[in-house]
C-alpha cells in the first residue's frame, strides 16, 4: 500500500500548499470557522468519504471505509487561528485584522486533507476505516470535547483503536524530519487568573491603606520556582513532570494571568491544603 505514496504526495504538494496559503490568508478564531470549513469541504469533494459537519461548531468529520476488514484509526487536524497580528510580509499573509495562523493549524488542516486524498486513492488496499477529524477550537475553546460529544469517535460505527495527529515544528526540526517519543509529547495548557486587590489611601497614612504590590510581585515571580521545585526532575528536556509558567498583565491592571504548561495529567492537579 505504501508503494508510490511519496511520489503521489509530491504530485499534489502544490495543491496542498495552495490550500494552506488560502486558509492562512483568511484565519478564523474559535469554534465558528465557516470559511475554513468551506475550504475543507471543497478539498474533499469527489473523494469516497462519508462527510458530516458539526452542529454547534464548524467541524468536518469524514470517514473512509477500506475495501478490506480491519480496525478503525482516527487522524486529526486542528483548524483555528490565534488572535495575533501578522507582520511576516509573506504573499499569503493574513487579510484579517488581529487574526493569524501563528501555530501552524493552516498547515495541519491542509496536511489532513492531503492524507485523505492519498488514502482514498488506496481504498482498495486499505484494511479498516479511517476517520478524518477536522477540529475547530483547539486554542482553548474545547473543540475536541464538543466533537466527541457530537459523535466523532463513533462516526465509523466502531470506535478507533488509535488516533494520530502531527504538529509542525519548523523552528525546532529541519525540513523533512519527523520526530516522536514514548509517552507524553505535547504540553497541556491551563490558565490561572489571580486578582490581588488593594485599598487606596493617603501617602501620610500608609498604615490605613493596603498595598497590593508586595503580595502581587512574589506571587507573579515565585509561582514557577515553587511549583517546579515540587515536580520531579528527570534531567530530560521533555520532562513529563515539568511545569512551565508564563505571565501577562490584564488590561485593568489588577489581574495577573498565568499560562501553565504541563506534561502529564497528574501535573494538572490543583493542590489543596498546605500545598496551595
Buried (B, 14 or more C-beta within 10 A) or exposed (E): EEEEEEEBBEEBEEBBBEBBBBBBBBBBBBBBBEBBBEBBBEBBEEBEBEBBBBEEBBBBBBBBBBEEEEBBBBBBBBBBBBEBEBEEEEEBBBEBEEBBBBBBBBBBBBBBBBBBBBBBBBBEEBEBBBBBBBBBBBBBBEBBEBBEEBEBBEBBEEEBEEBEBBEBEEEEEEEEEEEEEEEBEEBEBBEEEBEBEBEEEEEEEEEEEEEBEEBBEEBBEEBBEEBBEEBEEEEEEEBBBBBBBEBEEEEEEEBBBBBBBBBBEEBEEEEEEEEE
